[in-house]
Amino acid sequence: MDQPAITFAISDLAREFSITPRTIRFWEDQGILAPLREGSKRIFTRRDRARLKMALRGKRLGLSLAEIKDLIGMYNSTEDETPQLAECLRVMSKRRPIRIFPNACVPVLLARTPWP
C-alpha cells in the first residue's frame, strides 16, 4: 500500500525556518524551489524542504546566490555526496567569516545550521 507523500504548505515552511513566505517565494523565483501547484496554492515536497534548508544554511555561512545554486545543483547529478562535500569545503574555505574566526568556530557555525 502506498503511503501519501509528505508535503508542506508555504506557511509550514515559513514557521519551521522562522522566515517569511516572501523569502520562500524569493528562493522559488531563483529556481532553488519548485513547488507543485493546486490552483494558486503552493505544495512543497520533502525535496523542496531540504533544498530550502541548504539554501538558508548557505546564506548563513555567507555564500553568494551563485555559490548556493551551484552547491544545491550538484545534488541533482549523483547519489555519491563526496564531490558535493568537497566542493562545499572548497567554497567555504574561501569565505571571509571563516578566515576571520579561528577554525574552532567552524563547527559552531555548522551546528547552528543543521543539514537536511
N, C-alpha and C positions, 0 to 999 in steps of 0.2 A: 504494500500500500504506500503510495507517495505521500510524503508529508508536505504541507504547504510551505512555500518559500518564505523565509523571514524577510519582511520588508519594513521600511521606516517612512514616516511622513517627514516633511521638512521640519515641522515643529519638534518631532522626536530628536532629530539630529541636532537642531539648534540648542535644545535643552541639554542634551547629553554632553555637548562640547562647549557649552556656555558661549555660544556665538549667536549672531542674528541670522534670521532667514536670508537677509540680503547678502551676508557673507557666503552662505551656501550657494545662492544664485550666482555670485561672482565666480566661485570655483566651477560652477556649471558653465558659465559663459567662457571660461578659459579652457574648457574641454577636459577638465580633470574629472568631473562627474557627468554621468549620462543617465539621469533617472528615466524610468518609464513614465508614461502619461496615461491618466484616466481623465479625459476631458482636460481641464486646466490644472488638475491635481498632480503633483509630482510624487512618484513612488520610487523610493531609493532602495537598492538591494544591499546585501552584505558587502558586495564588491565596492559599491559607491561609498559605503561607510568606511571601509578600510582605506580607500583612496583619499577620502576627506581627512581621515586621521593622519595619513602620511603627509598630506599637503600642509596641514596645520603644524605638524612636527617640523617639517622643513622650514616653515615660516619662523617658528620659534628659534630654530637654530641659525637663522639669518640667511638662508638660501634665497637666491633670486627665483622669480617665477619660472624662468627658463630652466634653471637647475632642478627645481621641483618637478617640472614636467618631464625632464629627461629621466630623472630617477624613477618616477612613477611609471613612465612609459616602458622602462626596462622590464617591469614585472609582467608585461603583456607577452613577452617574447619567449620565455623559457620557464621550466619548472625549477631549474637549478638557481638558487639565490646567491651563489658565490660571486658572480660578476656584479650583481646589484650591490652587494655589501662592500665589495672592493671599490666600486665607483663611489658609493656613499662616503666611505672613509676618505677617498681621494678628494672629493668635493669639500667635505667638512674640514679637512686639514688646511684648506686654503682660506677658510673663513676667518675674519678678523677677531670675532669674540673668542674663538678657541685659541688664537695666538696670544691674546691678551691675558687670559686666565691660565693658571698652571694646568697641566694635564690632569691633575686630580679632580678638576671641576667638570671635565667632560662626562664622566659617569653620572654626576649630579644633573647636568643638562639632559642627558638621555633618560634618566629616571623620571624626570618631570614630563617627558613626552613619550608615553607608553607606545610600544609598537603594536600593530594590529595582530 
